[in-house]
């Protein structure tokens, strides 16, 4: 099943870099949105309830939308059907 994955990050965020490496190593395509480089991305992250980065937005083919705050491997695995 294909998923749309957007990760809201900052360059100085260690967990953000870890999550991007983890997604890449699991062959998960994602869009990286740096909230420090684009005010619109910052506002999108806030609207998703962000108080920290990373914030990961996942949209499944069936339209289900999942938001994960922080780098939570178990939640990501579940959301991305990797279990």
N, C-alpha and C positions, 0 to 999 in steps of 0.2 A: 504494500500500500504506500502510495506517495504522500508525503506530508509537506506542507509549506512551513518552513522553520525560519523565524527571524529572531536574532539574538541582539539585544541592546547592550552595548559594552562601552568601556572606556579603556584607553591605552594603559593607564596606570593600575588597572584592576587585574590582580593575579588570577582570581577565580574565572574571570572572563577569558583570559588566555588559555587556562586549563580546559574550560568547556569547549572552546573552539578547537583545540587539539583533540579532545575526546570525540567531538562530533566528526571531525575529519577522519580520525582513526576508525570510526564506525561507518564510514562512507555515507554520512548524512549530509546532504547539501543544505546550506543555510545562507541567509543573507545577514551580514554583519552591519549593524547600524550603530555607529559611534556617536553617543549622545553629546560629546564635547565638541564635535565637528559640525553638528547640525541641530539647530534649535527645534526644528520640527520633530526630529527623532527623540529629543529630550522630552518634549511634550507628549509624544506617543507613549513613552515609557511611564511617565507620570500617570497618564490615563489608564495604564494597565495596573496601576497600584504600586509602582516601583518606589522603594525607599533606598535601594541599593542596586548595584549591577553585579552579575548579569541578570537580565530579565529575558526569559525565552518565551516567545509566542509560537504556538504550534497550532496549525489548522489541518485537521484530517480531511480526507476525501469526502467523508460523510457530512462535513460542515462543522463537526465538533471543534470547539476552540479551547485550548488549554494554555494557561499562563503559569510558568514556573519561576519563582523568585529564588535567586542564588543558584549555585552550581550543585544540583541535587541529582546525582547519577541514577539513583533508584527511580525517582519521579520521571526523569528523562527516558529511561529504559521503558517504563510502563507506557508513557505517552507516545513513544515512537515504536511501540510494539516490538521491542528488542528482547523481551523475556522468552 
